[in-house]
Amino acid sequence: MTGLRVAVIDDHPLFREGVKRSLGEISGFEIVAEGSTKEDAIRIAQEYCPDVILLDISMPGGGLDAISPILARVPDQKIVMLTVSEMSDDVTIAMNSGAKGYVLKGVGSRGLADIIRAVASGEGYVSPALSARLLSDASSRSAPPGKNGSIAGLTAREHEVLNLVAAGLSNKRIALKLNLHEKTVKHHMGRIFQKLDVTNRTTAAMALRDGGHEIPRRNGSALADERSQS
């Protein structure tokens, strides 16, 4: 059975080779193409239609500038930014442009594999440390995300799940903490996104804050959850 089809776009050949080797050692992945520029990314999306494109930011043509042209040609293409940039503006631009994931290059091979699987299945992902930074940076902004939705419309369980998302826990860790199946957590997340009119975990957590609720502090266990994904 063919695994998830992945394309790697990065202008550092050694890094591309490392990603290919790392994913090649984990069953369920097939690297179908690689490139090093914005133009390569657009061409590969059209020619290969991979399940997920891993896209660097700092490359000829710019990774952020490649997102919209890719989605204009292949609207269902799932894009994960794999980069060293921790700038909040880069994360915001990437996610608002249509990327489904934003991952720092320090992630481990199995953590990256889990993220690719999650994005391929329809989830969004932002590295927990960056999500927390976005929440902090956005605290002074007046326009709340999810303006068409309301935290008050969430059920008690959905509110509980969202609090754990805001604390940086993955779906898997939330399921363990609440003694639920991971699929049940995914279902709750889908309902939360719909009710809050948001498309990813970070903006959902920001809606929690803008609704007047205190964002849980990322304690040791949350940090451990983040490390367990890498």
N, C-alpha and C positions, 0 to 999 in steps of 0.2 A: 504493500500500500504506500502510495506516494505521501510524503510528509508535507508540512507547511512550506510553501514556496516563498523564499526570502531573497530580496535583492539588497546588496550592500553598496552604498554610495558614500565614498570618503576619498579624499585626495592623498591619503597616506597609505601606500601599498602594504606596508608592514601591518598596519592596523586592520586593513581589510582581510589580510591573510589570517590574522589572529582571530577575527570574528568567524571567518569561514571554518577554521580549524576547531574552534571552541564549539560551534553549533554542530559541526560534523561529528563530534564525539558524543552528541546527545541524539538519541533516536527521535525521528519525527520531523526532521528539517531537511530541506533541500535548497542549496544556494543556486538560484537559477541565473543570476547575472550580477555584475559588479561594475561600478563606474566611479568617476572622480570629479564630475562637474554637474552644474545645474542642467545643462543640455543632456548629459548622460542620463540623469534621473528622469527627465521628461520622456526621453526616447525609450528607456527601459520600461517605464510604466505602461507605455502604449504597446510595445512589442511583446513584453513578457507577462503583463498583468499579474505580478506576484501577489501573494496573499498579504505580505507586509514588505514595505520598503524601509530600510534603516538609512536615515539621511543625516549627514553631518551638517553643521551650520557653516563652519569656516572652510569653504572650498570655492573654487572658481565659479562665479555666477551667484554664489550665495545659496545656502540650503533653505533659508526662510523664503527667499524669492522663488524657489522651485515649487513650493507647496500649492499655490493657487493655479499655476499652469498645469500641474499634474492633475489636480482635481477637476479642472475645466475639461480635460481630455478623458480622464478616467474617474468619474465622480465617486465610485465606490472604493477607490484605492485607499488602503489603510497605510498611514505614514507614521513612523516613530522616529523622532529626532534623537540621535545618539551622539552626544556632544560633550565638550568640556565646559561649555558656557553655563554659568549659574546665574546669569543676569535675569532678573524678574521680567524685564521687558521682552527678552528673547522667548521666555516661556509663554508669556501672554500673547505675543504675536503668533507664535507657532500654533497654539491651541485655538486662537481665534481665526486663524487662517484655515484650519481644518485638520491639523495633525491630530492623531489619536493618542499619541504618547510622547513623553519627554523624559529621556533617561540620560543620566550622566555616565561618562565612559568608565568610571570606576566600578561599575556594576560587574558582578561575577557572571560567569557563563550560564550557570543554572538560573540565576536571577533574571538574566536577559531572556533565556528560553521561556520562563514563566510569563514574562511581560509580553513577549511576542504571541504566545498562545492566548493570553487574555485579550490582547488587542484584536487578534484574528477572530476571536469569538464575539467581538462587538463591544468590549469594555474599553474605557479610556484609562490612561495611567500617567501620573506625574510623580517623579521621585518624591517621597514623603518630605524630605528636607526642604525641597523647593516649594512644595505645597504650603508648608508652614511659613516660609519666607513671603510667599505671595499674600497669605492672610495678613501678615504683619504690615507689608508694604501697602496693602489696600485699605488699611484701617482708617486712613484720612480721606478716602475718596467718598464722594457723596452719592454717586450712582450705584445702587446695589445690584448685584447680579440677580437673575431670577426675579425681575421686577413684576412679572406677571403671575408669580407663584407666591405662596405663603407658607412659612414654617408652621403656622397654626393649623394648616390642613393636613399635617402629617399625623399618622397614628402614633401611639406610644412606642410601638416596636420600631417604626421607621425613624422616630426621633432618637431612639437608643442606638440604632445602627449608624445614623448620621453623626452622632457624637463620637463614636469610635472611629469613623472615617476621618473626622476632623482631628482626632488624636494621632493619625498616621497609620492606623492598622489596615492591613490588607483584608480582602474578603475572606480569605482562609482563616486569618487570625480572629476576625470578627465571628466567624462561624464557630470556632473553638470556644471563644469567650462566652458566647450566648447559647452554646449547645444547640446549634442549628446546622442544617446541611448547607454547604457552600452555595448550592443552587438556590436555596431559599434566600440567602443573603443577596445574591445577584438579582433575584426577583424584587426584593425590597429596594435595592438600588435603582432598578428600573422605574419603580413607582415613585421614588423620591425625585429622580430626574424629571419625570413627567409632571409631578405636582409643583416642583419649584421652577420649571421651565429652564432647566440647565442641561448641559451636555457632558459634564465631567465632574469628577470628585472634588476638585479644587473649588470650582464655582459653587458647588453644593455646600461645601463647608463655609465658604464666604457668605452664602445666603443665611446660614445658621447664625453667623456673627451679626449680620445686618438685621436679623430678626430680634436682636437684643439678647442673644444667648452667649454666655461666656464660652470661648473656644477652649477645650481641654488642653492642659499643658502636656507636652510630649515628654513623658517620664521615661524611666529606664526601660520598662517593658515595651513601650512604643519604639524606642530606639532599637531594641533587640529585634522587634518585628521587622524594622527596616533592614537591619543587617541580614536577617534570615532570608530576605528576598535577593540578596546579592551573592 
